[in-house]
Amino acid sequence: MFCIKSRMKQLDCAKRYSGRLFTGEDIKRIRQLIRENPDASRQRISYRVCEALDWRKPDGGMKDMSCRVAMLRMHREGLIELPPARHQVNPCRSFSRRTVQAEPQPIYEAAVHELQDLHLDVVERKGSALWNETIDRYHYLGYKPLPGAQLRYFAYAGERLVGVLGYGAAAWKTGPRDAWIGWSREQRHRNLWGIVNNARFLILPWIRVRCLASKLLSMAARVLPSAWERRYGYRPVLLETFVETGRFQGTCYRAANWRCLGQTQGRGKLGDHRIAQVPVKAVWVYPLVEDFRERLMR
């Protein structure tokens, strides 16, 4: 009896999942859609929910991935009952492999101006496994899928792979960034898509080229907005990243004209005080347009 009363009380309160506020009526509507589609997969239900609640990305597409994350949390909290998952997926399983392509190479030393044909290539499907393996082998955080909308890059000097970069969804909230922008909670909920997070950046450990990191960051800042627009239909206006202060000083970001805003409180990407503490990180940002504040505070 207590559990039923507690669940009904939850349904009377609005709760936020994946950046969206769900009312009690929204939860009831999701439960109804599940009942009306008993043979539908979780993926299909997420499409139906997005249509019913008109939950869309800035380009007009359905936010089905965010919806699936939200519904899974609702399911775990007892607000809805999802059908059993049809496939048990370990997203890191296929990237624990080791291939010749990602084997360590001899030390390569040069001045940055000596590098020929320095360029960034967007990672397409055929190169995805190599990017994942490279991050898993040589980045101190290892491989984890990037959240939400994303772009990944290989950095080449001619045909020589020198680094990899990954950009994904912005942190839901972080004090230094949000205070610096000056937006309200409602503006942040509405316009967070305008910020992209530099979630991974790696110069391969055998590449010894002074100033290469800041050079690649500057190149990425120039090419990412148009590439992002081609893929997702909108242009971001601000880049952010988080630098673990116990490991790095953020020198390459400073050299690439990024700005340090302060430090996190160690609550994680979602800013949830209930989650185990994570290392304190410095918050760095890079405006992509002059009027970024006006666009984020609409």
C-alpha positions in Angstrom: 0.0 0.0 0.0 2.8 2.4 0.8 4.5 1.8 -2.5 1.2 2.5 -4.4 0.7 5.8 -2.5 4.3 6.8 -3.0 4.0 6.2 -6.7 0.7 8.1 -7.0 2.3 11.0 -5.1 5.2 11.0 -7.6 2.7 11.2 -10.5 1.3 14.4 -9.1 4.7 16.1 -9.2 6.6 17.3 -12.3 10.0 15.7 -12.7 12.8 16.4 -15.0 14.5 13.7 -17.1 17.0 14.3 -20.0 16.5 18.0 -19.7 12.7 17.9 -20.1 10.1 18.5 -17.4 7.5 15.7 -17.3 4.2 16.4 -15.6 2.0 13.8 -14.0 -0.2 13.9 -17.1 2.9 13.3 -19.3 3.7 10.2 -17.2 0.1 8.9 -17.5 0.3 9.5 -21.3 3.5 7.4 -21.5 1.9 4.6 -19.5 -1.1 4.7 -21.8 1.1 4.5 -24.9 2.9 1.4 -23.5 -0.5 -0.3 -22.8 -1.7 0.6 -26.3 1.4 -0.9 -27.9 2.1 -4.2 -26.0 4.2 -5.7 -28.8 6.3 -2.5 -29.4 10.0 -2.4 -28.6 11.4 0.2 -26.3 12.8 2.0 -29.3 9.4 2.1 -31.0 7.7 3.3 -27.8 10.2 6.2 -27.6 9.2 7.3 -31.1 5.5 7.2 -30.1 6.3 9.2 -26.9 8.3 11.8 -28.8 5.4 12.3 -31.3 2.8 12.5 -28.5 4.7 15.0 -26.5 6.2 16.8 -29.5 9.7 16.3 -28.1 12.1 17.3 -30.9 15.6 18.4 -31.6 16.4 21.9 -32.9 16.5 20.4 -36.5 12.9 19.0 -36.0 13.9 15.3 -35.6 12.6 13.2 -32.7 14.7 13.2 -29.5 14.2 9.4 -29.3 17.6 8.7 -27.6 17.0 11.3 -24.9 13.5 9.8 -24.6 14.8 6.3 -24.1 17.2 7.5 -21.3 14.3 9.3 -19.7 11.9 6.3 -19.8 14.6 4.0 -18.5 15.0 6.3 -15.4 11.2 6.4 -15.0 11.1 2.6 -15.3 13.8 2.2 -12.6 11.9 4.6 -10.3 8.7 2.6 -10.7 6.7 5.3 -12.6 6.3 3.3 -15.7 6.8 -0.4 -16.7 8.8 -0.8 -20.0 8.7 -4.1 -21.9 11.8 -6.3 -21.5 14.8 -5.2 -23.5 15.1 -7.2 -26.7 18.9 -7.0 -26.9 21.4 -6.9 -24.1 24.1 -4.5 -25.5 27.5 -3.8 -24.0 28.5 -0.6 -25.8 32.2 -1.1 -25.0 32.4 -4.8 -25.9 33.5 -4.5 -29.5 36.2 -1.9 -28.7 38.3 -3.9 -26.3 39.9 -5.5 -29.3 43.4 -4.6 -30.4 44.4 -4.1 -34.1 47.6 -3.5 -35.9 46.3 -0.1 -37.0 46.4 1.2 -33.5 49.7 -0.3 -32.4 52.3 2.1 -30.9 54.6 3.7 -33.4 58.2 5.0 -33.2 58.7 8.4 -31.6 58.1 11.2 -34.1 59.5 14.6 -33.4 59.1 17.8 -35.5 58.2 21.4 -35.3 54.6 22.2 -35.9 55.4 24.3 -39.0 57.2 21.3 -40.5 54.1 19.1 -40.6 52.8 18.7 -44.1 49.1 18.7 -44.9 47.8 19.0 -41.3 44.1 18.3 -41.5 41.0 16.9 -39.6 38.8 14.2 -41.0 35.4 13.5 -39.6 35.1 9.9 -38.4 32.6 8.0 -40.5 31.2 4.6 -39.9 34.2 2.7 -41.3 36.7 4.5 -39.1 34.6 4.4 -35.9 36.2 1.3 -34.4 39.7 2.7 -34.9 38.7 5.9 -33.2 37.2 4.0 -30.3 40.2 1.7 -30.0 42.7 4.6 -30.1 40.8 6.4 -27.3 40.5 3.1 -25.3 44.2 2.4 -25.6 45.8 5.8 -25.1 43.4 8.2 -23.4 43.5 8.1 -19.6 39.7 7.9 -19.4 39.4 5.1 -21.9 36.5 4.6 -24.2 32.9 5.5 -23.4 30.2 6.3 -26.0 29.8 10.1 -26.4 26.4 11.3 -25.4 23.8 12.8 -27.8 24.7 14.6 -30.9 28.4 14.2 -31.6 31.3 14.6 -34.1 34.6 12.7 -33.9 37.8 13.6 -35.7 41.0 12.0 -36.8 43.9 14.5 -37.0 46.5 13.7 -39.7 49.7 15.2 -40.9 49.7 13.9 -44.4 48.9 10.2 -43.9 50.3 10.1 -40.4 47.7 9.9 -37.6 48.7 12.3 -34.9 45.7 12.7 -32.7 41.9 12.3 -32.2 39.2 14.6 -31.0 35.6 14.0 -29.9 32.7 16.5 -29.4 29.4 15.7 -27.8 26.5 17.0 -25.7 27.2 19.8 -23.2 27.1 19.3 -19.5 23.6 19.7 -18.2 24.7 22.4 -15.7 27.9 23.7 -14.3 28.1 26.7 -12.0 31.1 28.6 -13.5 29.8 28.3 -17.1 26.2 29.1 -16.3 27.1 32.2 -14.2 29.4 33.4 -16.9 26.7 33.1 -19.6 24.2 34.7 -17.2 21.2 32.7 -18.4 18.2 31.6 -16.5 17.3 28.0 -15.8 14.6 28.2 -18.4 17.0 29.6 -21.0 19.4 26.9 -20.2 16.8 24.2 -20.7 15.7 25.8 -24.0 19.1 26.5 -25.5 21.6 24.1 -24.1 21.9 22.6 -27.6 23.9 25.7 -28.6 26.9 24.4 -26.5 29.1 21.5 -27.6 31.5 19.7 -25.3 35.0 18.8 -26.3 34.7 15.4 -24.5 37.9 13.8 -25.7 41.2 15.1 -27.0 44.3 13.0 -27.5 47.7 13.6 -29.1 49.1 10.1 -29.7 51.9 9.4 -27.1 54.6 8.9 -29.7 53.9 12.2 -31.4 56.3 14.9 -30.0 55.4 18.1 -31.8 55.4 21.3 -29.7 52.2 23.5 -30.1 50.4 20.8 -32.1 47.6 20.4 -29.5 46.7 24.1 -29.6 46.9 24.1 -33.4 44.4 21.2 -33.6 42.0 22.9 -31.2 42.0 26.0 -33.3 41.5 24.0 -36.5 38.6 22.1 -34.9 36.9 25.4 -33.7 36.9 26.6 -37.3 35.6 23.5 -39.0 33.2 22.1 -36.4 30.3 24.7 -36.7 29.6 24.0 -40.4 30.2 20.3 -40.0 27.8 20.2 -37.1 25.2 22.1 -39.1 25.5 19.7 -42.1 24.9 16.7 -39.8 22.3 18.1 -37.4 20.8 21.1 -39.0 21.9 23.8 -36.6 25.2 25.6 -35.6 26.5 25.6 -32.0 27.7 28.9 -30.6 30.0 27.9 -27.8 32.5 25.1 -27.0 33.2 23.9 -23.5 35.6 21.3 -22.0 36.6 20.1 -18.5 40.3 19.7 -17.7 41.1 17.5 -14.6 43.2 19.8 -12.5 45.1 17.0 -10.8 46.5 15.9 -14.2 46.7 18.9 -16.5 47.0 22.6 -16.5 45.0 23.3 -19.7 48.0 24.9 -21.4 47.0 23.9 -24.9 43.5 25.4 -24.4 44.9 28.6 -23.1 47.2 28.8 -26.1 44.2 28.2 -28.4 42.5 31.2 -26.8 40.0 29.3 -24.7 39.0 30.9 -21.4 39.1 29.2 -18.0 36.0 30.1 -15.9 36.7 28.3 -12.6 36.3 24.8 -11.2 33.6 22.3 -10.9 32.4 21.0 -7.5 33.0 17.3 -8.4 29.3 16.4 -8.9 29.6 14.9 -12.4 28.3 15.8 -15.8 24.6 15.9 -14.7 25.3 18.0 -11.6 23.6 15.6 -9.3 24.8 15.7 -5.7 23.5 12.2 -5.1 26.1 10.8 -7.6 29.5 9.8 -6.2 32.1 12.5 -6.3 34.3 12.8 -9.3 37.7 14.7 -9.7 37.5 18.5 -9.7 37.9 19.9 -13.2 38.6 23.3 -14.6 35.9 24.7 -16.9 37.1 26.1 -20.2 35.0 27.7 -22.9 35.5 29.0 -26.5 32.9 31.3 -28.1 32.2 30.4 -31.8 30.3 33.6 -32.5 30.4 37.1 -31.0 26.8 37.2 -30.0 26.8 33.8 -28.3 25.2 35.2 -25.1 22.3 36.8 -27.0 21.6 33.5 -28.8 21.8 31.4 -25.6 19.6 33.7 -23.6 16.7 33.9 -26.1 
